[in-house]
Amino acid sequence: MQTLAEVEEGKSVRIVEIMGGYGLISRLLRLGIIKGVVVSVVRNRGPVVLRFGDSIFAIGRGMAMKILVEEVVRVEQ
């Protein structure tokens, strides 16, 4: 497992755990980022830019370091 701050650009990952307090969890909840959600990392220099559904947004590196993720393996058909 790795943190969201360590994910390469272009990869999709599933949120496994958020290791933060009420403020962090409530901010992410307002964005729709909860355990089990799959996000794509658009950019990982400075703030981490994520794509989630039809939305693109940025979160700070400190916040990204508190989010544990696992890589999503895509099966081609």
N, C-alpha and C positions, 0 to 999 in steps of 0.2 A: 504494500500500500504506500501511497505517496501523498503529499499535500498538493493542493491545487496550484500553488506557486511553482511546483516542480514539473508540471505537465508541459510537454512540447506543444508549440503552436500547431493547430490543425487536428489535434487529437480530441476525441470525445471521451468523457469520463462520467462515471456515476458517483454521486455524493454518497459517502458511506457514513461519515460522522462529522459533526460540527463541534469543535472543542472550544467553545466560547461561552460567555455569559449572556444574560438577557438581552443586552444591547445588540450584540452581534447576531444572535438568533432572530430577534425581532426584525432587524434590518433585512436579513436574508429572506425571512418569511414574507415580508412585503414585496420582495422581488420574485417570489415563487420558488426560491431555492431552499429545498428541504431534502431530508434524507431520502435516497432512492431516485432523485431526479437526474436526468442525463443532460450535461451541458457540453458545449464545444468551446475549446480555447481558441480564440481568434488571434490574440496577441499576448505575448508573455514577456514584455519588456516594460519596466515601470509598473503602472497599474496592470492588472490582468483583465483583458477584455474577453467577455464571454458572450456566446450566443445561446439563448434559451428560448425555444419556440420561435416566435416572430420578433423577439426583442434582442438587442445587443446593448450590453452595459459593461461598465468597468467597476472593479473593486480593488481596493488597495492591497499591496503585497502582504502587509501584516494580517489582514483579514484572510487572504488566500492561504496563508501559512497555517491557519487554524481549521482548514477544511480538508478532511481526509477523503481521498477519492480512489476509485479503482478504474482501470482502463476498460472501455467497452469494446469487446471483440465483435466485429461485424462479420457475419457469415454471408459470403456471396453465393447467389443461387444461379 
